[in-house]
Amino acid sequence: TLTLTQAWNYKLGSKYKTSKEYVELAAKVEKSMDDYLSTKMAGSGYNGVQVKEFKSGSVIADVAILFTTATDVNPGLVNTLNSNVGSGMSSGAFDSLGVDKTKTPSVKANYCHSKPCQNGGNCTQVGDSYTCACSTGWTGTNCEYKDVCATTTCNTKFADCVNTKGVESCVCKRGWP
């Protein structure tokens, strides 16, 4: 998010995103940030900036920094973005927007945006990472492996089922060969 202090004139309402004021301000924010970040983020998969919305109050721009789908969003990339947006603010690259330099911009990754959970799993953002709640019958970090232990062939009286990347193994319990 970037906090803008300049008196931008746009009206909140059900159709404000289509208003001339909104469209013009969004285009200005996107161009200013893109002009700066496209050189700073070269080779990272950076693919542009998109204003998601302006929040009420002093204008707060909620922007999405876009990457190609092959880009691995990780804490290092988020730190690089934070650094580059901060550098852009201190260098004056965003001055034409009326950015409030007393407010620290924040870059937060949406790790669930790329839909990493497979086979119907649900993604939940957890700090600088995510977790997947897998659908019944699936397991793994991204729900990528069939839960073979759900229908194990192991005699559970004598052995425990171990699921290693979708492959079942029976491990004897203590006292059984």
C-alpha positions in Angstrom: 0.0 0.0 0.0 1.1 3.6 -0.7 -0.4 6.5 1.1 -1.0 9.5 -1.1 -1.5 13.0 0.4 -2.2 15.0 -2.6 -5.8 16.1 -2.9 -7.0 13.5 -5.4 -10.7 14.0 -6.4 -12.6 10.8 -6.8 -15.9 9.7 -5.3 -16.5 6.5 -3.5 -19.6 4.7 -4.5 -20.8 1.6 -6.3 -19.4 2.9 -9.7 -16.4 4.8 -8.5 -13.9 2.4 -10.2 -15.3 3.5 -13.6 -15.2 7.2 -12.8 -12.8 9.4 -14.9 -11.0 10.5 -11.7 -10.4 6.9 -10.5 -9.2 5.7 -13.9 -6.8 8.6 -14.3 -5.3 8.3 -10.8 -5.0 4.5 -11.2 -3.2 4.9 -14.5 -0.9 7.5 -13.0 0.0 5.3 -10.0 0.5 2.2 -12.3 2.7 4.1 -14.7 4.8 5.8 -12.1 5.5 2.5 -10.2 5.9 0.5 -13.4 8.4 2.9 -14.9 10.6 2.6 -11.7 10.1 -1.1 -10.9 10.5 -2.4 -14.5 14.2 -1.5 -14.4 14.8 -2.5 -10.7 13.1 -5.9 -11.1 14.4 -6.9 -14.5 14.8 -10.7 -14.7 12.7 -11.4 -11.7 9.5 -12.2 -13.6 8.1 -8.8 -12.8 5.2 -8.1 -15.1 3.6 -4.8 -14.1 1.5 -3.0 -11.5 -2.2 -3.0 -11.2 -4.2 -0.7 -8.8 -6.6 -3.0 -6.9 -8.5 -0.1 -5.2 -8.1 3.2 -3.4 -9.2 3.1 0.2 -10.9 6.1 1.8 -9.1 8.6 4.0 -6.0 10.2 2.7 -5.9 8.2 -0.5 -4.4 4.8 0.1 -3.5 2.9 -3.1 -3.8 -0.8 -2.8 -1.8 -2.1 -5.7 -0.9 -5.6 -7.0 2.6 -6.0 -8.3 2.3 -8.6 -11.0 4.6 -11.4 -11.9 4.6 -14.1 -14.5 3.0 -17.3 -13.3 6.3 -19.1 -13.2 7.7 -16.7 -10.6 8.2 -18.2 -7.1 6.8 -15.7 -4.6 9.0 -16.0 -1.6 10.1 -13.8 1.4 13.3 -12.8 -0.4 11.3 -11.4 -3.4 9.0 -9.6 -1.0 12.0 -8.0 0.7 13.4 -7.0 -2.6 10.1 -5.4 -3.6 9.9 -3.6 -0.2 13.4 -2.3 -0.7 12.7 -1.2 -4.3 9.4 0.6 -3.4 11.1 2.3 -0.5 14.0 3.3 -2.7 11.6 4.7 -5.2 9.9 6.8 -2.6 13.2 8.2 -1.2 14.6 8.9 -4.7 11.5 10.9 -5.6 10.4 8.4 -8.3 6.8 8.6 -7.0 6.7 12.4 -6.1 4.3 13.2 -8.9 1.8 11.0 -7.1 2.0 13.0 -3.9 3.2 10.0 -1.9 3.4 10.7 1.9 7.0 9.9 2.6 6.3 9.8 6.3 4.3 6.6 5.8 6.3 3.4 5.2 5.0 1.5 2.1 4.3 -2.1 2.8 4.6 -5.0 0.3 2.8 -8.1 1.3 2.8 -11.3 -0.7 -0.4 -13.2 -1.4 1.0 -16.7 -1.4 -2.4 -18.1 -2.1 -3.0 -16.0 -5.3 -1.2 -18.7 -7.4 -3.5 -21.3 -6.0 -0.8 -23.7 -4.9 -3.1 -26.2 -3.2 -4.0 -29.0 -5.6 -6.9 -31.5 -5.7 -9.5 -29.3 -4.1 -7.2 -28.2 -1.2 -7.9 -24.8 0.5 -5.0 -22.3 0.9 -4.6 -20.1 4.0 -2.0 -17.3 4.2 0.2 -17.7 7.3 2.7 -14.9 7.6 5.4 -15.2 4.9 4.0 -18.6 3.8 0.8 -20.6 3.4 -0.7 -23.9 4.4 -3.0 -26.2 2.5 -6.0 -27.9 4.1 -6.2 -31.0 1.9 -9.5 -32.6 0.7 -10.2 -36.1 2.0 -7.9 -38.6 0.3 -5.0 -36.1 -0.4 -1.9 -35.1 1.5 1.4 -33.3 1.1 2.4 -29.6 1.3 0.3 -28.8 -1.7 -2.1 -31.7 -1.5 -0.2 -33.3 -4.4 -0.1 -36.9 -3.1 -2.9 -39.5 -2.7 -3.4 -40.4 0.9 -2.7 -44.1 0.5 -2.8 -44.6 4.3 -6.5 -43.7 4.3 -7.2 -47.1 2.7 -4.1 -48.9 3.9 -3.3 -52.5 3.2 -1.1 -52.7 6.3 -2.4 -54.8 9.2 -2.7 -51.9 11.6 -2.7 -54.3 14.6 1.0 -55.1 13.8 2.2 -52.2 11.6 1.7 -48.5 10.9 1.2 -47.1 7.5 3.7 -44.5 6.3 2.8 -42.4 3.3 5.9 -41.2 1.4 4.9 -39.1 -1.5 1.9 -41.2 -2.3 3.7 -44.6 -1.8 2.5 -46.8 1.1 5.0 -48.5 3.4 4.1 -50.7 6.4 6.4 -50.2 9.4 6.2 -52.9 12.0 5.2 -51.7 15.5 7.6 -52.2 18.4 7.8 -55.9 19.3 6.9 -57.2 15.8 9.4 -58.3 13.3 
